[in-house]
Amino acid sequence: MKCVQKDWDGRRIPTRTGNSELGWIHLSRPHNITSCRLINAALDGKPDKKSDQQRHLEYWGSALHNGRQVDFVVKVRYAKKTDDGRYTAPGTKGKVSVITAYCRGVQRCPSWVNR
């Protein structure tokens, strides 16, 4: 695990190392998120969007720096398996958790979001 945060509903949400399809490796390289700070900030609240019986959660946030603002999204799969069944979380109570995170409207987040 790379990061762990609890949301305001008591969900323990890890960001696992993952691979090129989900988790830390998926979000850090193409989306330029290299710090747990941004992810944890979004997860420190309640989900902004829920679907599929609360198994798909989105947490939204905004980061400000020198008068610039970027909005970001953290997508969570709060279930034992991914939708396609290809990935299963470890342990008896494990959840797949953070699938991806990205800044809205840009291909890569600005580097200052990682400070």
N, C-alpha and C positions, 0 to 999 in steps of 0.2 A: 504494500500500500504506500502511496505517495502522500496523501492527505486524508484526514478524517474530520468531519464536522457533524454536529447534531443540529437539526432544524428545530423550530419552535414547537413542532408537534412531537418531538422526542425521537424522530427517525435518526438513526446513526447512519451517516452516508459517507462511505469511503470513496476515494478516488484511487482506483487500482492502477498499477503500472500498465496493464493492458497490452495492446498491440496497435497496428496501423488502422484498425477498425473501431476500437473503443478504448476508453480510459486515457491515462496520462500521455502515452506515446501518441495517440490519435489527436489529442487536443493541443499538445505543446508544440509539435513541429509545424503543422500547417497553419495553426491559428495564433502562434507566438504567445502562448500563455505558459510562462516558465516559473510561476510562483503560485503556491497554494493560496496566497492572500486573496486573489480575485475570486477564486472558486469558493473559499470559505466565507467570504463576505456575502455572496449571493445565497449560500445555503443557511446562513445565520438569519433565518426568517421563516416565513410560511411560503409554500409553493404559490407561484403566480398563475400557474395553469396546471390542471389535473385532467387526465384522460385514462381510458381503459381501466376503470375501477381503481383509480389512484395508483396504477402501476407505472404510468408515464407521468413524470413531474417535470415542470420547468420552473426555474428560479431566475428572476431577472434582477439586474443591478445596474448602477451607473458609477463610473469612475470620473473624477475631475482632476485636472492638473493644469496649472497656469492658464486658466480660462478655457481650456479645452475639455470636452465631455465625450465619453464613449459609453454606449449602453451595451451590456453583455448578457448572455444567456447561458445557463448551465442546465443541461438536459440529464435527467436521472431515470434509470430503469429500476424501480423499486420492487423487484421480484427476483425469484431464485434463478430464472433463466431469461435469456433474451427472447424476443418474439419468435425468431426463427429456430430457437432451440439449439443453436450452435455453441452458445456459451452458458456455463452454469457457475454460479458463485460458489466459493469454497465454504465448507462448514455446514452444519445443519440449519442454521438461521441466517446464513449469508445472503446478501442481496447483490445483484450485479452492480448497481449504483451508478456513478457518473459515467455517462456514455461519451459526452462531448461538452465543450464550452467554446464560445466564440463571441466576438464583438460584432454587433449588428452593423450591417451596411459596409463592412470592409472585409477584404480577404484575410488580412492578418491584423491582429490587435497591435496598437502602437506599443513600442517597448516600454514606455513610461508606466503602463498598467502593472508591470511586474515589480515596481519599486515599493 
